[in-house]
Amino acid sequence: MFHARAWSPFRKPASTLRPPTRPLGAAGFHSSDTRTRPRPTDASRARGHTRAMPAALPPVLLACIAAALLGSGGAAAADGSARDARPAASAPAKPKLDHSGRKRVGKASFYARKFFGRKMADGTPMNPRDDNAASKTLPLGTTARVTNLETGRSAVVTIQDRGPYVKGRIVDLSPATAEKIGLTREEGIAPVEVAPIAVPQPDGSSKPGAAARDGAAPAS
């Protein structure tokens, strides 16, 4: 049964209605509808990708880039080779031991309190009341006469440690030995002569030193 629409003063007449913005296709769909568009083929995809690719770089520019890369790589390799060729920093060379038994003249100092009881180079603890001494070049076990050139007083020591590592100093004495030769704590250092009495040799033998060859009796 047909029902007529009620008339309304607010309803626009049909002639004033806005026409469709897009024409309908033959199938009744708008032309923008994806169902009416043909699917892209492999050939069209290939053409699309080809168009999207950037233009090839000129050969001259490619050659410049390659040369720059090779140059930076060569410079890095050369720098690495230069670093490898540099000599590695090494510890200071140990002084060569002197087995000759000759006399030597230099400055003497004595052990500070903080070294009392510490293990010396021969493995024994440092005794401030003993005759232990330190030398950089005399073999461990060497007995020597140390004479203070200012007072003329002497004492016999046994080399049991290494040092002193101060330029110009040739022997470190225990406080007891320093007192025997007149080296006071206030002075700290004194010029001395060190004359070996008996020097151990690499083959296990003992060689008489300058003090023994001179026939001088070692001071006690």
VEXDREN-2710 file (C-alpha; in Angstrom, 1 decimal):
% VEXDREN-2710
k/r/px/py/pz
1/MET/0.0/0.0/0.0
2/PHE/1.4/3.3/-1.0
3/HIS/1.8/6.0/1.6
4/ALA/2.4/9.5/0.5
5/ARG/5.0/11.5/2.4
6/ALA/3.7/14.3/4.6
7/TRP/4.5/17.7/3.3
8/SER/6.9/19.7/5.4
9/PRO/7.8/23.3/4.9
10/PHE/11.4/22.5/5.9
11/ARG/11.9/19.8/3.2
12/LYS/13.8/21.0/0.2
13/PRO/12.3/20.3/-3.2
14/ALA/13.9/17.6/-5.3
15/SER/15.3/20.1/-7.8
16/THR/17.4/21.7/-5.1
17/LEU/19.0/18.5/-3.9
18/ARG/22.7/18.3/-4.3
19/PRO/23.7/16.0/-7.1
20/PRO/26.3/13.2/-6.4
21/THR/29.8/14.5/-6.3
22/ARG/31.1/11.5/-8.2
23/PRO/29.5/9.7/-11.1
24/LEU/28.3/6.2/-10.5
25/GLY/29.9/3.5/-12.5
26/ALA/28.2/0.9/-14.6
27/ALA/28.1/-1.5/-11.6
28/GLY/26.5/1.1/-9.4
29/PHE/29.6/2.1/-7.4
30/HIS/31.5/5.3/-7.3
31/SER/34.6/5.5/-9.5
32/SER/36.7/5.8/-6.4
33/ASP/35.5/2.5/-5.0
34/THR/38.4/0.0/-5.0
35/ARG/36.1/-2.8/-6.2
36/THR/35.9/-1.3/-9.7
37/ARG/39.7/-0.7/-10.0
38/PRO/41.8/-3.3/-11.8
39/ARG/44.4/-5.0/-9.7
40/PRO/48.0/-4.0/-10.4
41/THR/50.0/-6.6/-12.4
42/ASP/53.6/-7.7/-11.8
43/ALA/54.7/-5.6/-14.8
44/SER/53.0/-2.5/-13.4
45/ARG/54.6/-3.1/-10.0
46/ALA/58.0/-3.4/-11.6
47/ARG/57.4/-0.2/-13.6
48/GLY/56.4/1.6/-10.4
49/HIS/59.5/0.4/-8.5
50/THR/61.7/1.4/-11.4
51/ARG/60.3/4.9/-11.3
52/ALA/60.7/5.2/-7.5
53/MET/64.5/4.4/-7.7
54/PRO/66.8/7.4/-7.5
55/ALA/68.9/8.3/-10.5
56/ALA/72.3/6.6/-10.8
57/LEU/75.2/8.6/-9.5
58/PRO/77.7/9.9/-12.1
59/PRO/80.8/7.7/-12.6
60/VAL/83.0/10.6/-11.6
61/LEU/81.2/11.0/-8.3
62/LEU/81.4/7.3/-7.6
63/ALA/85.1/7.3/-8.3
64/CYS/85.7/10.2/-5.9
65/ILE/83.7/8.5/-3.1
66/ALA/85.7/5.2/-3.6
67/ALA/89.0/7.1/-3.5
68/ALA/88.0/8.9/-0.3
69/LEU/87.0/5.6/1.4
70/LEU/90.2/3.9/0.3
71/GLY/92.2/6.9/1.5
72/SER/90.7/6.9/4.9
73/GLY/91.1/3.2/5.3
74/GLY/94.7/3.4/4.2
75/ALA/95.4/6.2/6.6
76/ALA/93.8/4.3/9.5
77/ALA/95.9/1.2/8.6
78/ALA/99.0/3.3/8.4
79/ASP/98.3/4.9/11.7
80/GLY/97.6/1.4/13.2
81/SER/100.9/0.2/11.8
82/ALA/102.7/3.2/13.2
83/ARG/101.3/2.5/16.6
84/ASP/102.2/-1.2/16.4
85/ALA/105.7/-0.2/15.4
86/ARG/106.3/2.0/18.4
87/PRO/108.3/0.3/21.1
88/ALA/106.3/-0.7/24.2
89/ALA/107.1/1.2/27.3
90/SER/109.3/-1.0/29.5
91/ALA/110.3/-0.9/33.1
92/PRO/113.6/0.7/33.9
93/ALA/116.5/-1.6/33.3
94/LYS/118.0/-3.1/36.4
95/PRO/121.6/-2.0/37.1
96/LYS/124.2/-4.7/36.2
97/LEU/125.7/-6.4/39.2
98/ASP/129.3/-5.6/39.9
99/HIS/131.3/-8.7/40.9
100/SER/134.7/-7.0/40.6
101/GLY/135.1/-6.1/44.3
102/ARG/136.3/-2.6/43.5
103/LYS/135.8/0.4/45.8
104/ARG/133.2/3.0/45.1
105/VAL/132.5/6.5/46.5
106/GLY/129.2/8.1/46.9
107/LYS/126.5/9.1/49.4
108/ALA/125.0/7.0/52.1
109/SER/121.6/7.3/53.7
110/PHE/119.8/5.1/56.2
111/TYR/116.4/3.3/56.4
112/ALA/113.4/5.3/57.4
113/ARG/111.2/3.9/60.3
114/LYS/108.4/2.8/57.9
115/PHE/110.8/0.1/56.5
116/PHE/111.5/-1.5/59.8
117/GLY/110.4/-5.2/59.7
118/ARG/109.7/-5.2/56.0
119/LYS/110.9/-8.0/53.9
120/MET/114.2/-7.3/52.2
121/ALA/115.4/-8.5/48.8
122/ASP/116.9/-11.7/50.4
123/GLY/113.6/-12.5/52.1
124/THR/114.6/-11.6/55.6
125/PRO/112.9/-8.8/57.6
126/MET/114.7/-5.5/58.0
127/ASN/116.3/-5.2/61.4
128/PRO/117.1/-1.6/62.4
129/ARG/119.7/-2.8/65.0
130/ASP/121.5/-5.2/62.6
131/ASP/124.3/-4.6/60.0
132/ASN/122.0/-5.1/57.0
133/ALA/122.4/-2.7/54.1
134/ALA/121.1/-2.1/50.6
135/SER/123.0/-1.6/47.3
136/LYS/121.9/-1.4/43.7
137/THR/125.0/-3.1/42.2
138/LEU/126.7/-5.3/44.8
139/PRO/125.5/-8.9/44.9
140/LEU/123.3/-10.0/47.8
141/GLY/125.5/-11.5/50.5
142/THR/128.5/-9.2/49.9
143/THR/130.3/-8.0/53.0
144/ALA/131.8/-4.5/52.8
145/ARG/133.4/-1.8/54.9
146/VAL/131.6/1.5/54.8
147/THR/133.7/4.5/55.8
148/ASN/132.2/8.0/56.5
149/LEU/134.6/10.3/54.7
150/GLU/133.7/13.2/57.0
151/THR/134.3/11.4/60.3
152/GLY/136.7/8.7/59.3
153/ARG/134.6/6.1/61.2
154/SER/133.9/2.7/59.6
155/ALA/131.5/-0.2/60.0
156/VAL/131.1/-3.6/58.3
157/VAL/127.8/-4.3/56.6
158/THR/126.1/-7.2/54.7
159/ILE/124.2/-6.4/51.5
160/GLN/120.8/-7.9/51.9
161/ASP/118.5/-5.5/50.1
162/ARG/118.3/-3.3/46.9
163/GLY/118.5/0.5/46.8
164/PRO/118.7/3.3/47.4
165/TYR/116.9/4.5/44.2
166/VAL/118.1/8.1/44.5
167/LYS/120.8/9.5/42.1
168/GLY/124.2/9.8/43.8
169/ARG/123.4/7.4/46.7
170/ILE/125.3/4.1/46.7
171/VAL/124.2/2.5/50.0
172/ASP/121.4/2.5/52.5
173/LEU/122.4/1.6/56.1
174/SER/120.5/0.5/59.1
175/PRO/120.1/3.2/61.8
176/ALA/122.5/1.2/64.0
177/THR/125.2/1.2/61.3
178/ALA/124.6/4.9/60.5
179/GLU/125.1/5.7/64.2
180/LYS/128.4/3.8/64.2
181/ILE/129.9/5.8/61.4
182/GLY/128.6/9.2/62.7
183/LEU/125.7/9.6/60.3
184/THR/123.0/11.5/62.2
185/ARG/119.3/11.7/61.6
186/GLU/119.6/15.5/61.3
187/GLU/122.2/15.2/58.4
188/GLY/120.4/12.3/56.7
189/ILE/123.2/11.6/54.2
190/ALA/127.0/11.5/54.2
191/PRO/129.8/11.0/51.7
192/VAL/131.2/7.4/52.1
193/GLU/133.5/4.9/50.6
194/VAL/132.2/1.3/50.2
195/ALA/135.1/-1.2/50.0
196/PRO/133.9/-4.8/49.4
197/ILE/135.5/-7.5/51.6
198/ALA/134.0/-10.7/50.1
199/VAL/131.9/-10.7/46.9
200/PRO/129.7/-13.8/46.0
201/GLN/130.3/-14.9/42.3
202/PRO/127.8/-16.3/39.9
203/ASP/129.4/-19.8/40.1
204/GLY/128.9/-19.9/43.9
205/SER/132.4/-19.0/44.9
206/SER/133.5/-15.9/46.8
207/LYS/136.0/-13.3/45.5
208/PRO/138.1/-11.1/47.9
209/GLY/137.2/-7.5/47.5
210/ALA/139.3/-4.3/47.7
211/ALA/139.2/-4.1/51.5
212/ALA/140.6/-7.7/51.7
213/ARG/143.3/-7.1/49.1
214/ASP/144.5/-4.0/50.8
215/GLY/145.0/-6.0/54.0
216/ALA/143.0/-3.5/56.0
217/ALA/141.3/-5.1/59.0
218/PRO/137.5/-4.5/58.7
219/ALA/136.1/-2.3/61.4
220/SER/133.5/-3.9/63.7
END
